[in-house]
Amino acid sequence: MVDAVRAPASVRTVAVLGDSVGVGIGDPALDGGWRGFAPLLAEALGGARLTNLSVSGARVGGVRTDQLPEALALRPDVAVVVAGMNDTMRSDFDPARLTADLDHTVGSLLAAGALVITVRYHEHHRVFRLPGPLRRALAARIAELNAVLDGVAARRGIACVDLGALPGIYQPAAWSVDRLHPSELGHRMLAGAIAARVAEAGLSAAEVSLDCAGGRPAGPLAHWSWLVCKGVPWLCRRGRDLVPYALSTLLTALLRG
């Protein structure tokens, strides 16, 4: 007698912890806010109940102290953690502390019974141009951050979506005007990749369409208004921390040469 094929288990609840990418910045919603990958993922998971705890500007330490307790109280079936980029642009960047905070967050979610998925980062210089010293400094920081993400994922045995490896992710259409956050298409790509990891874990997950729909179309004026009023000031604030590091990196290279 042939055993019946068991259907994948359904996902009832999903929690997203993270920063502005988790918030959905770059993908305008019809209600005037942001949509992003989280609702698209919940839809792909059979309409799972979504709790998005992400906060724009959040760092990995903040995810641990502020978002994790709420996530644990929910006992989600799936938990997605997207954070770390804000840490790379700060003067107190510390891979050891990042490792401790991320490992604690992931370990706690696993202990609560969640399937945990993290996201590693792409090569930012392939999306927007930066002066040489800044480009090299940011690339070095992102490499260190990705090493942390890879290490925790390997140690905890969890899936980690490689944003930079997604097909088509480096096309301009995948990014919003600030070139820091995914566009609707980019968020759809991310949601699709996460849904695929959920399916690989044996849970029920559908494919995410890459056809942009259901969001709020943003004309060129809205895009540039956001860039001038919020994007550039944000980059300048973060640059005050990153520039000294870039200059020290350049000086070290000159002295060694």
C-alpha positions in Angstrom: 0.0 0.0 0.0 1.4 3.4 -1.0 1.5 6.0 1.7 -0.5 9.1 1.1 1.6 12.2 0.3 1.3 14.5 3.2 0.3 18.0 2.3 2.7 20.8 3.6 1.7 22.3 6.9 0.0 25.7 6.8 1.5 28.8 8.2 -0.9 30.5 10.6 1.2 33.5 11.8 4.3 35.3 10.6 6.3 38.0 12.3 8.7 40.4 10.6 11.5 42.1 12.7 13.7 44.7 11.2 14.3 48.1 9.9 13.0 50.3 7.0 13.2 47.4 4.5 10.9 45.5 6.8 8.6 48.5 7.1 8.3 48.4 3.3 9.8 51.8 2.4 10.2 52.0 -1.4 6.8 50.3 -2.1 4.0 52.9 -1.5 0.7 51.5 -0.3 -2.7 52.6 -1.4 -3.5 54.0 2.1 -0.5 56.4 1.8 1.9 54.4 3.9 4.2 51.6 2.8 3.5 48.0 1.8 6.7 46.1 1.1 7.5 42.4 1.2 5.8 41.5 4.4 2.1 41.6 3.3 3.1 40.0 0.0 4.8 37.2 2.0 1.8 36.7 4.3 -0.4 36.5 1.2 1.9 33.8 -0.3 1.7 31.9 3.0 -2.0 31.4 2.6 -3.1 34.6 4.2 -1.2 34.1 7.4 -1.7 36.6 10.1 1.0 39.1 9.8 2.6 41.1 12.7 5.2 43.6 11.4 7.3 44.8 14.2 9.9 46.6 12.0 10.9 50.2 12.7 12.7 52.5 10.3 16.2 53.1 11.5 16.3 50.1 13.8 19.6 48.4 14.5 20.3 44.8 15.3 20.6 45.6 19.0 17.2 47.4 18.9 15.6 44.4 17.2 16.8 42.3 20.2 15.7 44.6 23.0 12.6 46.2 21.5 11.1 43.9 18.8 12.1 40.4 20.0 10.0 40.4 23.2 6.8 41.2 21.2 7.7 38.6 18.6 8.2 35.9 21.3 4.8 36.7 22.8 3.2 36.0 19.4 4.9 32.6 19.0 4.9 32.9 15.2 5.2 30.0 12.9 7.6 32.0 10.7 9.8 34.9 11.7 11.8 37.0 9.3 14.7 39.2 10.5 15.9 41.9 8.2 18.4 44.2 10.0 22.0 45.3 10.0 22.4 48.0 7.4 21.9 50.8 9.8 24.7 49.4 11.9 27.2 49.5 9.0 26.9 53.3 8.8 27.6 54.0 12.5 30.9 54.8 14.2 30.3 52.2 16.9 30.0 49.3 14.4 31.0 46.1 16.2 30.8 42.7 14.5 31.2 40.9 17.9 28.2 42.7 19.4 26.2 42.2 16.2 26.9 38.5 16.4 25.8 38.3 20.0 22.6 40.3 19.4 21.6 38.5 16.2 22.5 35.0 17.6 20.3 35.7 20.7 17.4 36.9 18.6 17.6 34.0 16.2 18.1 31.5 19.0 15.2 32.8 21.0 12.8 32.7 18.0 13.9 29.1 17.3 13.3 28.2 20.9 9.8 29.6 20.6 9.1 27.2 17.7 9.5 29.6 14.7 11.0 28.9 11.4 13.5 31.8 11.2 14.8 33.4 8.0 17.4 36.2 7.8 18.6 38.3 4.8 22.1 39.1 3.8 23.0 42.2 1.8 23.9 43.0 -1.8 26.7 45.1 -3.3 25.5 48.6 -2.8 28.0 50.1 -5.3 26.2 48.2 -8.1 23.0 50.1 -7.3 24.2 53.7 -6.6 27.5 55.5 -7.1 29.6 56.6 -4.2 33.1 58.3 -4.0 35.9 55.7 -4.0 36.8 55.9 -0.2 33.1 55.8 0.8 32.4 52.9 -1.6 35.3 50.8 -0.2 34.4 51.6 3.4 30.8 50.7 3.0 31.7 47.5 1.1 34.0 46.5 3.9 31.3 47.0 6.5 28.7 45.1 4.5 31.2 42.2 4.0 31.6 42.1 7.8 27.9 42.3 8.3 27.3 39.5 5.8 30.0 37.4 7.6 28.0 37.8 10.8 24.7 36.8 9.1 26.4 33.8 7.5 28.0 32.7 10.7 24.7 32.9 12.7 22.8 31.2 10.0 25.3 28.3 9.8 25.5 28.0 13.6 21.8 28.0 14.1 21.0 26.0 11.0 18.6 28.5 9.5 17.9 29.8 6.0 19.5 33.1 4.9 18.2 34.8 1.7 21.1 36.3 -0.3 19.6 39.6 -1.6 22.5 40.1 -4.0 22.0 36.7 -5.6 18.3 37.3 -6.6 17.9 37.2 -10.3 17.4 40.7 -11.7 18.1 42.5 -8.3 20.6 44.8 -9.8 18.3 46.2 -12.5 17.3 49.8 -11.8 13.6 48.9 -11.7 14.3 46.8 -8.5 15.2 49.9 -6.5 13.4 53.0 -5.4 14.7 56.4 -6.2 16.9 56.6 -3.1 18.7 53.4 -4.3 18.8 52.2 -0.7 15.4 50.5 -0.5 13.8 48.0 -2.9 11.0 49.3 -5.2 7.7 47.3 -5.4 9.5 44.9 -7.8 12.4 44.5 -5.4 10.1 43.9 -2.5 8.3 41.3 -4.6 11.6 39.6 -5.4 12.5 39.5 -1.7 9.0 38.2 -0.7 9.3 35.5 -3.3 12.8 34.4 -2.1 11.6 34.2 1.5 8.5 32.2 0.5 10.7 29.8 -1.4 12.7 29.2 1.8 9.5 28.5 3.7 8.4 26.0 1.1 11.8 24.3 1.3 11.2 23.9 5.0 8.1 21.9 4.3 5.5 24.5 5.0 2.8 25.7 2.6 3.9 28.7 0.5 2.9 29.9 -3.0 5.0 31.8 -5.5 5.0 35.6 -5.4 4.2 37.3 -8.6 6.7 39.8 -10.0 3.9 41.7 -11.7 3.6 45.0 -9.9 0.0 45.6 -8.8 -1.9 46.7 -5.8 0.5 49.4 -4.7 0.3 53.1 -5.1 1.9 54.4 -8.3 4.4 57.2 -7.5 5.2 59.7 -10.1 8.6 61.3 -10.7 7.6 64.4 -8.5 6.8 62.2 -5.5 10.0 60.2 -5.9 12.2 63.3 -6.1 10.3 65.0 -3.3 11.0 62.0 -1.0 14.6 61.9 -2.1 15.2 65.7 -1.4 13.2 65.9 1.8 14.1 62.6 3.4 16.6 60.6 1.5 19.4 63.1 1.2 19.2 64.3 4.8 19.2 60.6 5.9 22.3 59.9 3.9 24.0 63.0 5.2 23.3 62.0 8.8 24.6 58.5 8.3 27.6 59.9 6.4 28.8 61.8 9.4 29.6 58.4 11.0 30.8 56.6 7.9 33.1 59.3 6.4 35.6 59.3 9.3 35.9 55.5 8.9 36.3 55.9 5.2 39.1 58.4 5.7 40.9 56.2 8.2 40.7 53.3 5.8 42.1 55.4 3.0 44.9 56.7 5.3 45.8 53.2 6.4 46.0 52.1 2.8 48.2 55.0 1.9 50.6 54.3 4.8 50.8 50.6 3.9 51.5 51.6 0.2 
